[in-house]
Amino acid sequence: MTDQQPPTLVSDQDAPTLLAVRRPTMSLFVDRSTQQWVVLDLEGRFWTLPHTGHAWQHRQPFQPTEDTVLEIVPGHYKPFLGVPL
């Protein structure tokens, strides 16, 4: 019978820690039922954006319904619509 030593536990206290910090951002959608841009802001409110220049400045409140079909749009479209990053 041989004596076995327990495994050595290595502490990673000195190992560098990488943290991913996510900033809250606005979400951009398109409503497929109306072909309208829709933004969800940081406070949880929905807005529709008109098909004009400076769309964010002319946004209107939006209330989703059962017929609303929101599809997420990549964030790189936000600057084209004037949506704050």
N, C-alpha and C positions, 0 to 999 in steps of 0.2 A: 504494500500500500504506500503510495507516495503522497506527500503533503502538497496540496495545491494552494497557492496564494490567491486571494481574491483579486479580481481585476483592479488595475490602478485607475482611479477616476481622475481625469484631467479637467481642471477648472478653466473655463474660457473667460475668466474675469478680465484678463488683459487683452483679449481679442477686441479689435475695433468693432463697433456696432454701427450698422448702416440703417438709418431710419428713413422711411419714405414719408414725406409730409405732403398731404394733398390739400390744396386750397379749394375752398368751395367755389364753384363756378356756375354760371347760368347754363341751362341745357337748351339746345336748339332742336326743334322738331319740325316736321312738315305734317299737316293734317291732310291725309290722303283723300278724305271725303270732300274737302273744299279747296284743295291745292293751296293752302294758306300756310305761311311761316308762323310757327308758334314758339314762344320762349317761356320757359319756366324760370322765374327769377330766384334769387337767394332767399326770399321770404316765402316761397311756395306759391306765388301768384303766377297765373298764366296770362300771356299777352299775345295778341295777333299783330303781325307786322304787315303793313301794306306793301304792294309791289311798286314802290317808288324809291327815289333816292332818300337817304337819311331815314330809313324805315324805323329805326329805334326811336327817333324823336317823335314819330307819328303813331306810335303803338296804341292799341286799344285793349281794354280788359277783355279777357276771354274765359268763358266757362265751358269746360268740356261736357259733352252730352254722351248718351249711349251710342250715337252715330259717329262720334269722333274717333278717328283712326290715326293716332300719332305714331310717327316713325322717327326715330332718333336720326339726327343729321350730324356728321362729323364737325367738330368744333372749329376747324379751319375756315368754315363758311361765315362765322360770326363777324369778322371784320368787314366783309362785303355788305353786311346788313346794318353795320354801325352798332352792333350789340357789344356792350362793354365786356372785356375779358375778365 
